[in-house]
Amino acid sequence: MGGMSDSPAPLADPHIVFDAAEGPRDLVILGSTGSIGTQAIDLVLRNPDRFRVIALSAAGGRVALLAEQARRLRVRTVAVAVPDAVPALREALREQYGTGEPLPEILAGPEAATQLAAGDCHTVLNGITGSIGLAPTLAALEAGRTLALANKESLIVGGPLVKALAEPGQIIPVDSEHAALFQALAAGTRADVRKLVVTASGGPFRGRTKSELANVTREQALAHPTWAMGPVITINSATLVNKGLEVIEAHLLYDIPFDRIEVVVHPQSYVHSMVEFTDGSTLAQATPPDMRGPIAIGLGWPQRIPDAAPAFDWSKASSWEFFPLDDDAFPSVGLARHVGTLGATAPAVFNAANEECVDAFLAGRLPFNGIMDTVTAVVAEHGTPTTGTSLTVADVLEAETWARARARELSAKATAEARA
């Protein structure tokens, strides 16, 4: 197996196959009741000769679904982050399994997903939402598991920590954009790459000016035109924070400088991202909007899973459009480049402040434009990080705690001023 031409190899390298397995791959799915988890399980159930799920984790808010998944997959272990969910989960499992059949082992608590990630399996799919996915990401890498990474936040907030642990080829990206880049990069060496082009649907507010975004509602922001996702990711797509996070993620995964990572708006969401090579050619990875394709790459690489997701009907006419990003209406991408360049704890501050502001917006405590206004203010107050390359998990947690508290303070102040 040959890697890309430069050394060291990037975190996600399509030329390197990490710990290939024969026969069904044993999987651990973290965040099994969320959007990524449920689609991954659909893929597994359609391919029992390729995959076998041995453990599931979820937050604990949908125990009936978790119990149904456990029974259908016949897993050994289920885990919930909230210990109070255990009685309801146990009862749901009894209803699914019936009398006389042993129930799977139940783990509970904030460390439960991390414990599963370090367990004996081939691949860990980290589909947890938010920076709480950092500990499981680190645990999976340290245990030597292949990591199918849908939890972009763990890479973004803990970039140096992840890079210190990951072996070449150990991370397979599951975000549709980064799975697209991953596949396109297989066509050349890193020295051949001129730029990465990350596509964005533009969200529900594509084409609106900043002033036109001032009074958009929660319901409007949650109405994504092409993707069905959880509320936090959907709001991040409306502000394009999600795209800013993806720029940082692409930089960390592929070791491409920020000035060679471009964002373009592509409303149809058919082209998931592109790689422009030095000879002038551009390779685009395209499928109809469906996350099962990227998930299949994450779980099955270097093999492709037949019929993992729908394909295009090329007998029908269609139009594919591309537009430049409006940085004034959507300043999130530029701010993400800034914090990504700063490094250390700056991305963690950006991400944590945004999570708090999204919660405030969803609860009606902050206007839509107030999300980025507040995040920008928190990032500015944080200033230039001093931890450098000596970043620790404690540094990340401390920075996140401060950013969340400061974001709540500024959100509350903005709300009070608006009502005065």
C-alpha positions as a LaTeX table, in Angstrom:
\begin{tabular}{lrrr}
\hline
Residue & $x$ (\AA) & $y$ (\AA) & $z$ (\AA) \\
\hline
Met1 & 0.00 & 0.00 & 0.00 \\
Gly2 & 1.47 & 3.34 & $-0.98$ \\
Gly3 & 0.68 & 6.63 & 0.71 \\
Met4 & 0.55 & 10.12 & $-0.74$ \\
Ser5 & 3.90 & 11.58 & $-1.72$ \\
Asp6 & 4.53 & 13.85 & 1.24 \\
Ser7 & 5.46 & 12.79 & 4.77 \\
Pro8 & 3.85 & 12.46 & 7.22 \\
Ala9 & 0.69 & 11.10 & 5.64 \\
Pro10 & $-2.52$ & 13.06 & 6.24 \\
Leu11 & $-4.98$ & 11.75 & 8.82 \\
Ala12 & $-7.40$ & 10.57 & 6.13 \\
Asp13 & $-5.48$ & 8.97 & 3.27 \\
Pro14 & $-7.39$ & 6.95 & 0.65 \\
His15 & $-4.15$ & 5.31 & $-0.48$ \\
Ile16 & $-3.57$ & 3.64 & 2.89 \\
Val17 & $-5.84$ & 0.87 & 4.16 \\
Phe18 & $-5.68$ & 0.59 & 7.93 \\
Asp19 & $-6.12$ & $-2.88$ & 9.42 \\
Ala20 & $-8.19$ & $-4.44$ & 6.63 \\
Ala21 & $-10.41$ & $-7.31$ & 7.76 \\
Glu22 & $-11.71$ & $-10.46$ & 6.12 \\
Gly23 & $-15.27$ & $-11.55$ & 6.76 \\
Pro24 & $-17.87$ & $-9.42$ & 8.56 \\
Arg25 & $-16.42$ & $-6.38$ & 10.30 \\
Asp26 & $-17.34$ & $-5.99$ & 13.97 \\
Leu27 & $-18.72$ & $-2.48$ & 14.48 \\
Val28 & $-19.46$ & $-0.23$ & 17.42 \\
Ile29 & $-21.96$ & 2.52 & 16.62 \\
Leu30 & $-21.93$ & 5.61 & 18.83 \\
Gly31 & $-24.99$ & 7.81 & 18.55 \\
Ser32 & $-27.12$ & 4.98 & 17.19 \\
Thr33 & $-30.50$ & 6.70 & 17.58 \\
Gly34 & $-29.43$ & 9.83 & 15.71 \\
Ser35 & $-29.53$ & 10.51 & 11.98 \\
Ile36 & $-26.11$ & 8.97 & 11.21 \\
Gly37 & $-26.66$ & 6.01 & 13.51 \\
Thr38 & $-30.07$ & 5.04 & 12.14 \\
Gln39 & $-28.86$ & 5.22 & 8.55 \\
Ala40 & $-25.76$ & 3.19 & 9.42 \\
Ile41 & $-27.97$ & 0.51 & 10.96 \\
Asp42 & $-30.11$ & 0.44 & 7.82 \\
Leu43 & $-26.92$ & $-0.17$ & 5.82 \\
Val44 & $-25.76$ & $-2.92$ & 8.20 \\
Leu45 & $-29.09$ & $-4.74$ & 8.15 \\
Arg46 & $-28.96$ & $-4.81$ & 4.34 \\
Asn47 & $-25.39$ & $-6.18$ & 4.39 \\
Pro48 & $-25.17$ & $-8.84$ & 7.13 \\
Asp49 & $-22.37$ & $-10.62$ & 5.28 \\
Arg50 & $-20.17$ & $-7.52$ & 5.57 \\
Phe51 & $-20.96$ & $-6.01$ & 8.99 \\
Arg52 & $-21.82$ & $-7.17$ & 12.48 \\
Val53 & $-22.70$ & $-4.60$ & 15.17 \\
Ile54 & $-21.57$ & $-5.66$ & 18.63 \\
Ala55 & $-22.39$ & $-2.52$ & 20.65 \\
Leu56 & $-24.53$ & 0.60 & 20.50 \\
Ser57 & $-24.51$ & 3.86 & 22.42 \\
Ala58 & $-27.01$ & 6.72 & 22.59 \\
Ala59 & $-27.72$ & 9.73 & 24.75 \\
Gly60 & $-30.72$ & 8.04 & 26.38 \\
Gly61 & $-33.67$ & 10.07 & 25.15 \\
Arg62 & $-35.01$ & 7.42 & 22.74 \\
Val63 & $-34.76$ & 4.17 & 24.70 \\
Ala64 & $-37.54$ & 2.41 & 22.75 \\
Leu65 & $-35.64$ & 2.90 & 19.49 \\
Leu66 & $-32.34$ & 1.89 & 21.13 \\
Ala67 & $-33.92$ & $-1.31$ & 22.45 \\
Glu68 & $-35.38$ & $-2.13$ & 19.03 \\
Gln69 & $-31.97$ & $-1.58$ & 17.41 \\
Ala70 & $-30.30$ & $-3.80$ & 20.01 \\
Arg71 & $-32.75$ & $-6.62$ & 19.37 \\
Arg72 & $-32.58$ & $-6.42$ & 15.58 \\
Leu73 & $-28.78$ & $-6.37$ & 15.60 \\
Arg74 & $-28.37$ & $-8.82$ & 18.52 \\
Val75 & $-25.69$ & $-6.65$ & 20.10 \\
Arg76 & $-23.69$ & $-7.62$ & 23.17 \\
Thr77 & $-23.78$ & $-4.21$ & 24.85 \\
Val78 & $-25.86$ & $-1.04$ & 24.87 \\
Ala79 & $-24.84$ & 2.20 & 26.53 \\
Val80 & $-26.61$ & 5.41 & 27.50 \\
Ala81 & $-25.00$ & 8.66 & 28.60 \\
Val82 & $-27.74$ & 9.40 & 31.16 \\
Pro83 & $-27.88$ & 6.88 & 34.05 \\
Asp84 & $-31.49$ & 7.86 & 34.81 \\
Ala85 & $-32.48$ & 6.31 & 31.46 \\
Val86 & $-31.41$ & 2.80 & 32.52 \\
Pro87 & $-34.72$ & 1.64 & 34.10 \\
Ala88 & $-36.71$ & 2.68 & 31.03 \\
Leu89 & $-34.11$ & 1.11 & 28.75 \\
Arg90 & $-34.17$ & $-2.15$ & 30.65 \\
Glu91 & $-37.95$ & $-2.26$ & 30.43 \\
Ala92 & $-37.85$ & $-1.49$ & 26.70 \\
Leu93 & $-35.31$ & $-4.26$ & 26.19 \\
Arg94 & $-37.53$ & $-6.74$ & 28.05 \\
Glu95 & $-40.43$ & $-5.84$ & 25.77 \\
Gln96 & $-38.26$ & $-6.37$ & 22.70 \\
Tyr97 & $-36.54$ & $-9.58$ & 23.79 \\
Gly98 & $-39.41$ & $-11.25$ & 25.61 \\
Thr99 & $-39.15$ & $-13.57$ & 28.60 \\
Gly100 & $-36.37$ & $-16.09$ & 28.95 \\
Glu101 & $-33.99$ & $-14.39$ & 26.52 \\
Pro102 & $-30.90$ & $-12.76$ & 28.01 \\
Leu103 & $-30.64$ & $-9.00$ & 27.63 \\
Pro104 & $-27.51$ & $-7.25$ & 26.39 \\
Glu105 & $-25.14$ & $-5.72$ & 28.91 \\
Ile106 & $-26.07$ & $-2.13$ & 29.82 \\
Leu107 & $-23.49$ & 0.57 & 30.46 \\
Ala108 & $-24.45$ & 4.04 & 31.67 \\
Gly109 & $-22.85$ & 7.38 & 32.36 \\
Pro110 & $-20.78$ & 10.04 & 30.59 \\
Glu111 & $-17.90$ & 7.59 & 30.01 \\
Ala112 & $-20.02$ & 4.75 & 28.62 \\
Ala113 & $-19.50$ & 5.65 & 24.94 \\
Thr114 & $-15.78$ & 6.06 & 25.54 \\
Gln115 & $-15.65$ & 2.60 & 27.10 \\
Leu116 & $-17.35$ & 1.10 & 24.05 \\
Ala117 & $-15.01$ & 2.95 & 21.69 \\
Ala118 & $-12.02$ & 1.33 & 23.35 \\
Gly119 & $-13.54$ & $-2.15$ & 23.16 \\
Asp120 & $-12.69$ & $-5.07$ & 20.91 \\
Cys121 & $-13.99$ & $-4.35$ & 17.39 \\
His122 & $-12.77$ & $-3.48$ & 13.90 \\
Thr123 & $-14.44$ & $-0.11$ & 13.33 \\
Val124 & $-15.97$ & 2.53 & 15.59 \\
Leu125 & $-18.53$ & 4.80 & 13.94 \\
Asn126 & $-18.60$ & 8.00 & 15.96 \\
Gly127 & $-21.96$ & 9.55 & 15.12 \\
Ile128 & $-22.26$ & 11.57 & 18.32 \\
Thr129 & $-23.16$ & 15.24 & 17.87 \\
Gly130 & $-20.99$ & 17.85 & 19.58 \\
Ser131 & $-17.60$ & 18.05 & 21.23 \\
Ile132 & $-18.60$ & 15.39 & 23.77 \\
Gly133 & $-17.47$ & 13.02 & 21.03 \\
Leu134 & $-13.80$ & 13.89 & 21.66 \\
Ala135 & $-13.16$ & 11.31 & 24.39 \\
Pro136 & $-14.61$ & 8.41 & 22.35 \\
Thr137 & $-12.61$ & 9.53 & 19.30 \\
Leu138 & $-9.38$ & 9.49 & 21.30 \\
Ala139 & $-10.26$ & 6.15 & 22.91 \\
Ala140 & $-10.93$ & 4.48 & 19.54 \\
Leu141 & $-7.67$ & 5.77 & 18.09 \\
Glu142 & $-5.63$ & 4.77 & 21.13 \\
Ala143 & $-7.15$ & 1.27 & 21.02 \\
Gly144 & $-6.09$ & 0.92 & 17.39 \\
Arg145 & $-9.59$ & 0.81 & 15.90 \\
Thr146 & $-10.49$ & 2.12 & 12.48 \\
Leu147 & $-12.46$ & 5.31 & 13.16 \\
Ala148 & $-15.35$ & 6.17 & 10.86 \\
Leu149 & $-15.64$ & 9.80 & 11.89 \\
Ala150 & $-18.97$ & 11.60 & 11.61 \\
Asn151 & $-18.33$ & 13.62 & 14.78 \\
Lys152 & $-16.40$ & 16.48 & 13.18 \\
Glu153 & $-16.37$ & 18.46 & 16.43 \\
Ser154 & $-13.99$ & 16.03 & 18.13 \\
Leu155 & $-11.38$ & 16.58 & 15.42 \\
Ile156 & $-11.93$ & 20.32 & 15.37 \\
Val157 & $-11.66$ & 20.94 & 19.12 \\
Gly158 & $-8.94$ & 18.35 & 19.70 \\
Gly159 & $-6.99$ & 18.53 & 16.44 \\
Pro160 & $-3.46$ & 18.19 & 17.88 \\
Leu161 & $-4.61$ & 15.44 & 20.26 \\
Val162 & $-6.22$ & 13.47 & 17.43 \\
Lys163 & $-3.22$ & 13.95 & 15.14 \\
Ala164 & $-0.88$ & 12.71 & 17.87 \\
Leu165 & $-2.77$ & 9.41 & 18.17 \\
Ala166 & $-4.00$ & 8.61 & 14.66 \\
Glu167 & $-2.02$ & 6.30 & 12.43 \\
Pro168 & $-2.05$ & 6.86 & 8.65 \\
Gly169 & $-5.30$ & 5.52 & 7.23 \\
Gln170 & $-6.89$ & 5.01 & 10.65 \\
Ile171 & $-9.55$ & 7.73 & 10.15 \\
Ile172 & $-12.17$ & 7.44 & 7.42 \\
Pro173 & $-14.33$ & 10.59 & 7.20 \\
Val174 & $-18.11$ & 10.17 & 7.13 \\
Asp175 & $-19.19$ & 13.78 & 6.53 \\
Ser176 & $-20.46$ & 13.83 & 2.96 \\
Glu177 & $-18.03$ & 16.60 & 1.99 \\
His178 & $-14.97$ & 14.90 & 3.44 \\
Ala179 & $-15.95$ & 11.49 & 2.14 \\
Ala180 & $-16.18$ & 13.14 & $-1.27$ \\
Leu181 & $-12.72$ & 14.69 & $-0.93$ \\
Phe182 & $-11.40$ & 11.36 & 0.32 \\
Gln183 & $-12.60$ & 9.58 & $-2.82$ \\
Ala184 & $-11.44$ & 12.30 & $-5.23$ \\
Leu185 & $-8.00$ & 12.41 & $-3.61$ \\
Ala186 & $-7.53$ & 8.76 & $-4.48$ \\
Ala187 & $-6.91$ & 9.91 & $-8.08$ \\
Gly188 & $-3.58$ & 11.58 & $-7.33$ \\
Thr189 & $-0.87$ & 12.33 & $-4.82$ \\
Arg190 & $-0.95$ & 15.16 & $-2.33$ \\
Ala191 & 1.67 & 16.97 & $-4.42$ \\
Asp192 & $-0.83$ & 16.96 & $-7.31$ \\
Val193 & $-3.50$ & 18.86 & $-5.32$ \\
Arg194 & $-3.99$ & 22.54 & $-6.05$ \\
Lys195 & $-7.08$ & 23.13 & $-3.93$ \\
Leu196 & $-9.97$ & 21.49 & $-2.14$ \\
Val197 & $-13.44$ & 22.80 & $-3.03$ \\
Val198 & $-16.04$ & 22.20 & $-0.32$ \\
Thr199 & $-19.63$ & 22.58 & $-1.48$ \\
Ala200 & $-22.46$ & 24.09 & 0.57 \\
Ser201 & $-26.17$ & 23.91 & $-0.17$ \\
Gly202 & $-26.50$ & 27.46 & 1.14 \\
Gly203 & $-29.11$ & 26.30 & 3.63 \\
Pro204 & $-32.66$ & 27.65 & 3.85 \\
Phe205 & $-31.52$ & 31.28 & 3.59 \\
Arg206 & $-29.36$ & 31.17 & 0.47 \\
Gly207 & $-29.53$ & 34.51 & $-1.34$ \\
Arg208 & $-30.71$ & 36.54 & 1.66 \\
Thr209 & $-28.75$ & 39.53 & 2.90 \\
Lys210 & $-27.69$ & 39.93 & 6.51 \\
Ser211 & $-30.48$ & 42.44 & 7.16 \\
Glu212 & $-33.02$ & 40.00 & 5.70 \\
Leu213 & $-31.86$ & 37.36 & 8.18 \\
Ala214 & $-32.54$ & 39.51 & 11.24 \\
Asn215 & $-36.04$ & 38.21 & 11.94 \\
Val216 & $-36.01$ & 34.64 & 10.60 \\
Thr217 & $-37.76$ & 32.13 & 12.83 \\
Arg218 & $-36.76$ & 28.85 & 14.40 \\
Glu219 & $-39.10$ & 26.98 & 12.07 \\
Gln220 & $-37.64$ & 28.65 & 8.99 \\
Ala221 & $-34.09$ & 27.87 & 10.09 \\
Leu222 & $-34.96$ & 24.20 & 10.69 \\
Ala223 & $-36.42$ & 23.81 & 7.18 \\
His224 & $-33.30$ & 22.65 & 5.34 \\
Pro225 & $-33.91$ & 22.38 & 1.59 \\
Thr226 & $-31.97$ & 19.18 & 0.85 \\
Trp227 & $-30.87$ & 17.33 & 4.02 \\
Ala228 & $-32.76$ & 15.80 & 6.95 \\
Met229 & $-30.56$ & 16.23 & 10.04 \\
Gly230 & $-30.76$ & 16.87 & 13.77 \\
Pro231 & $-31.69$ & 20.37 & 15.00 \\
Val232 & $-28.16$ & 21.50 & 15.97 \\
Ile233 & $-26.60$ & 20.49 & 12.64 \\
Thr234 & $-29.57$ & 21.96 & 10.76 \\
Ile235 & $-29.14$ & 25.35 & 12.46 \\
Asn236 & $-25.40$ & 25.14 & 11.82 \\
Ser237 & $-26.23$ & 24.62 & 8.16 \\
Ala238 & $-28.51$ & 27.66 & 8.19 \\
Thr239 & $-25.72$ & 29.88 & 9.62 \\
Leu240 & $-23.08$ & 28.01 & 7.55 \\
Val241 & $-21.17$ & 27.37 & 10.78 \\
Asn242 & $-21.27$ & 23.75 & 9.68 \\
Lys243 & $-19.34$ & 24.72 & 6.55 \\
Gly244 & $-16.81$ & 26.64 & 8.61 \\
Leu245 & $-16.27$ & 23.58 & 10.78 \\
Glu246 & $-15.85$ & 21.49 & 7.64 \\
Val247 & $-13.12$ & 23.82 & 6.35 \\
Ile248 & $-11.19$ & 23.27 & 9.59 \\
Glu249 & $-11.86$ & 19.54 & 9.36 \\
Ala250 & $-10.60$ & 19.39 & 5.77 \\
His251 & $-7.43$ & 21.21 & 6.78 \\
Leu252 & $-6.78$ & 18.77 & 9.62 \\
Leu253 & $-7.67$ & 15.63 & 7.67 \\
Tyr254 & $-5.74$ & 16.37 & 4.50 \\
Asp255 & $-2.97$ & 18.77 & 5.56 \\
Ile256 & $-4.01$ & 21.33 & 2.94 \\
Pro257 & $-3.46$ & 25.02 & 3.93 \\
Phe258 & $-6.54$ & 27.13 & 4.58 \\
Asp259 & $-5.83$ & 29.39 & 1.61 \\
Arg260 & $-6.21$ & 26.35 & $-0.66$ \\
Ile261 & $-9.60$ & 25.29 & 0.71 \\
Glu262 & $-12.50$ & 27.04 & $-1.03$ \\
Val263 & $-16.23$ & 27.02 & $-0.29$ \\
Val264 & $-18.80$ & 27.28 & $-3.10$ \\
Val265 & $-22.59$ & 27.25 & $-2.86$ \\
His266 & $-24.26$ & 24.39 & $-4.74$ \\
Pro267 & $-28.01$ & 24.40 & $-3.98$ \\
Gln268 & $-28.78$ & 20.96 & $-5.40$ \\
Ser269 & $-26.31$ & 19.20 & $-3.05$ \\
Tyr270 & $-25.46$ & 16.72 & $-5.81$ \\
Val271 & $-21.71$ & 17.45 & $-5.85$ \\
His272 & $-20.50$ & 16.82 & $-2.34$ \\
Ser273 & $-17.04$ & 18.33 & $-2.85$ \\
Met274 & $-14.26$ & 18.57 & $-5.42$ \\
Val275 & $-10.50$ & 18.38 & $-5.73$ \\
Glu276 & $-8.70$ & 20.62 & $-8.21$ \\
Phe277 & $-5.36$ & 19.20 & $-9.35$ \\
Thr278 & $-2.30$ & 21.04 & $-10.60$ \\
Asp279 & $-2.90$ & 20.01 & $-14.21$ \\
Gly280 & $-6.13$ & 22.02 & $-14.23$ \\
Ser281 & $-8.50$ & 19.08 & $-13.91$ \\
Thr282 & $-11.15$ & 18.94 & $-11.19$ \\
Leu283 & $-12.66$ & 15.73 & $-9.85$ \\
Ala284 & $-16.12$ & 15.99 & $-8.33$ \\
Gln285 & $-17.81$ & 13.26 & $-6.28$ \\
Ala286 & $-21.55$ & 13.32 & $-6.88$ \\
Thr287 & $-24.60$ & 11.39 & $-5.68$ \\
Pro288 & $-28.17$ & 12.37 & $-4.80$ \\
Pro289 & $-28.31$ & 13.79 & $-1.24$ \\
Asp290 & $-28.18$ & 10.69 & 0.97 \\
Met291 & $-25.82$ & 10.01 & 3.86 \\
Arg292 & $-25.80$ & 6.25 & 3.40 \\
Gly293 & $-23.17$ & 6.61 & 0.67 \\
Pro294 & $-20.62$ & 8.40 & 2.89 \\
Ile295 & $-21.45$ & 6.04 & 5.76 \\
Ala296 & $-20.75$ & 3.06 & 3.50 \\
Ile297 & $-17.34$ & 4.54 & 2.62 \\
Gly298 & $-16.60$ & 4.98 & 6.33 \\
Leu299 & $-17.56$ & 1.43 & 7.25 \\
Gly300 & $-16.41$ & $-0.48$ & 4.19 \\
Trp301 & $-13.34$ & 1.21 & 2.72 \\
Pro302 & $-11.47$ & 0.17 & 0.57 \\
Gln303 & $-14.45$ & $-1.88$ & $-0.62$ \\
Arg304 & $-17.58$ & $-0.23$ & $-1.97$ \\
Ile305 & $-20.96$ & $-1.46$ & $-0.77$ \\
Pro306 & $-23.31$ & $-2.24$ & $-3.69$ \\
Asp307 & $-26.51$ & $-0.16$ & $-3.70$ \\
Ala308 & $-25.53$ & 1.63 & $-0.51$ \\
Ala309 & $-27.39$ & 4.73 & $-1.68$ \\
Pro310 & $-29.45$ & 5.86 & $-4.68$ \\
Ala311 & $-27.71$ & 6.70 & $-7.95$ \\
Phe312 & $-28.57$ & 9.36 & $-10.53$ \\
Asp313 & $-30.97$ & 8.67 & $-13.34$ \\
Trp314 & $-28.91$ & 10.13 & $-16.17$ \\
Ser315 & $-31.81$ & 9.77 & $-18.61$ \\
Lys316 & $-33.51$ & 12.73 & $-16.91$ \\
Ala317 & $-32.45$ & 16.36 & $-17.45$ \\
Ser318 & $-31.17$ & 18.28 & $-14.44$ \\
Ser319 & $-29.38$ & 21.56 & $-13.70$ \\
Trp320 & $-26.42$ & 21.90 & $-11.36$ \\
Glu321 & $-25.64$ & 25.42 & $-10.12$ \\
Phe322 & $-22.64$ & 26.91 & $-8.33$ \\
Phe323 & $-22.42$ & 30.34 & $-6.65$ \\
Pro324 & $-19.78$ & 32.21 & $-4.63$ \\
Leu325 & $-20.25$ & 32.40 & $-0.88$ \\
Asp326 & $-21.70$ & 35.64 & 0.55 \\
Asp327 & $-19.24$ & 36.33 & 3.36 \\
Asp328 & $-21.19$ & 39.35 & 4.63 \\
Ala329 & $-24.44$ & 37.48 & 5.20 \\
Phe330 & $-22.62$ & 34.34 & 6.38 \\
Pro331 & $-19.40$ & 35.36 & 8.20 \\
Ser332 & $-19.06$ & 31.96 & 9.88 \\
Val333 & $-16.70$ & 30.48 & 7.28 \\
Gly334 & $-14.26$ & 33.37 & 7.53 \\
Leu335 & $-14.33$ & 33.21 & 11.33 \\
Ala336 & $-13.71$ & 29.46 & 11.19 \\
Arg337 & $-10.65$ & 30.02 & 9.00 \\
His338 & $-9.41$ & 32.53 & 11.56 \\
Val339 & $-9.78$ & 30.21 & 14.57 \\
Gly340 & $-8.40$ & 27.29 & 12.55 \\
Thr341 & $-5.30$ & 29.33 & 11.79 \\
Leu342 & $-4.94$ & 30.28 & 15.46 \\
Gly343 & $-5.22$ & 26.64 & 16.46 \\
Ala344 & $-4.84$ & 25.33 & 20.01 \\
Thr345 & $-8.01$ & 26.12 & 22.00 \\
Ala346 & $-9.46$ & 28.67 & 19.54 \\
Pro347 & $-11.50$ & 26.10 & 17.55 \\
Ala348 & $-12.87$ & 24.68 & 20.82 \\
Val349 & $-13.98$ & 28.17 & 21.89 \\
Phe350 & $-15.63$ & 28.77 & 18.50 \\
Asn351 & $-17.47$ & 25.44 & 18.60 \\
Ala352 & $-18.58$ & 25.64 & 22.24 \\
Ala353 & $-19.81$ & 29.22 & 21.94 \\
Asn354 & $-21.75$ & 28.27 & 18.83 \\
Glu355 & $-23.40$ & 25.28 & 20.53 \\
Glu356 & $-24.61$ & 27.53 & 23.35 \\
Cys357 & $-25.86$ & 30.17 & 20.91 \\
Val358 & $-27.72$ & 27.58 & 18.84 \\
Asp359 & $-29.43$ & 26.36 & 22.02 \\
Ala360 & $-30.38$ & 29.96 & 22.84 \\
Phe361 & $-31.77$ & 30.52 & 19.34 \\
Leu362 & $-33.79$ & 27.29 & 19.42 \\
Ala363 & $-35.19$ & 28.33 & 22.81 \\
Gly364 & $-36.16$ & 31.77 & 21.49 \\
Arg365 & $-33.61$ & 33.64 & 23.60 \\
Leu366 & $-31.40$ & 34.87 & 20.75 \\
Pro367 & $-32.15$ & 36.15 & 17.22 \\
Phe368 & $-30.67$ & 34.35 & 14.24 \\
Asn369 & $-27.98$ & 36.95 & 13.52 \\
Gly370 & $-27.21$ & 36.99 & 17.22 \\
Ile371 & $-25.70$ & 33.52 & 16.91 \\
Met372 & $-22.70$ & 34.66 & 14.89 \\
Asp373 & $-22.52$ & 38.08 & 16.55 \\
Thr374 & $-22.16$ & 36.39 & 19.93 \\
Val375 & $-19.74$ & 33.70 & 18.73 \\
Thr376 & $-17.56$ & 36.40 & 17.12 \\
Ala377 & $-17.49$ & 38.36 & 20.38 \\
Val378 & $-16.52$ & 35.28 & 22.42 \\
Val379 & $-13.74$ & 34.37 & 19.99 \\
Ala380 & $-12.42$ & 37.95 & 20.11 \\
Glu381 & $-12.38$ & 37.93 & 23.93 \\
His382 & $-10.55$ & 34.63 & 23.95 \\
Gly383 & $-7.79$ & 36.18 & 21.86 \\
Thr384 & $-4.70$ & 34.27 & 20.75 \\
Pro385 & $-4.27$ & 30.88 & 22.48 \\
Thr386 & $-1.08$ & 30.30 & 24.41 \\
Thr387 & $-1.09$ & 26.49 & 24.65 \\
Gly388 & 0.49 & 25.98 & 21.23 \\
Thr389 & 1.34 & 22.39 & 20.39 \\
Ser390 & 1.11 & 21.31 & 24.05 \\
Leu391 & $-2.69$ & 21.15 & 23.95 \\
Thr392 & $-4.25$ & 18.79 & 26.49 \\
Val393 & $-7.77$ & 17.50 & 27.04 \\
Ala394 & $-7.88$ & 19.65 & 30.18 \\
Asp395 & $-7.04$ & 22.73 & 28.07 \\
Val396 & $-9.91$ & 21.94 & 25.71 \\
Leu397 & $-12.40$ & 21.38 & 28.52 \\
Glu398 & $-11.36$ & 24.57 & 30.31 \\
Ala399 & $-11.64$ & 26.62 & 27.11 \\
Glu400 & $-15.05$ & 25.13 & 26.33 \\
Thr401 & $-16.35$ & 25.80 & 29.85 \\
Trp402 & $-15.27$ & 29.44 & 29.64 \\
Ala403 & $-16.69$ & 29.86 & 26.12 \\
Arg404 & $-20.05$ & 28.37 & 27.06 \\
Ala405 & $-20.38$ & 30.55 & 30.14 \\
Arg406 & $-19.37$ & 33.69 & 28.28 \\
Ala407 & $-21.73$ & 32.89 & 25.39 \\
Arg408 & $-24.61$ & 32.48 & 27.85 \\
Glu409 & $-23.75$ & 35.79 & 29.50 \\
Leu410 & $-23.61$ & 37.67 & 26.20 \\
Ser411 & $-26.80$ & 35.99 & 24.94 \\
Ala412 & $-28.67$ & 36.96 & 28.10 \\
Lys413 & $-27.38$ & 40.52 & 27.82 \\
Ala414 & $-28.48$ & 40.75 & 24.18 \\
Thr415 & $-31.94$ & 39.45 & 25.11 \\
Ala416 & $-32.30$ & 41.94 & 27.96 \\
Glu417 & $-31.26$ & 44.84 & 25.74 \\
Ala418 & $-33.72$ & 43.77 & 23.03 \\
Arg419 & $-36.58$ & 43.75 & 25.53 \\
Ala420 & $-35.65$ & 47.05 & 27.17 \\
\hline
\end{tabular}
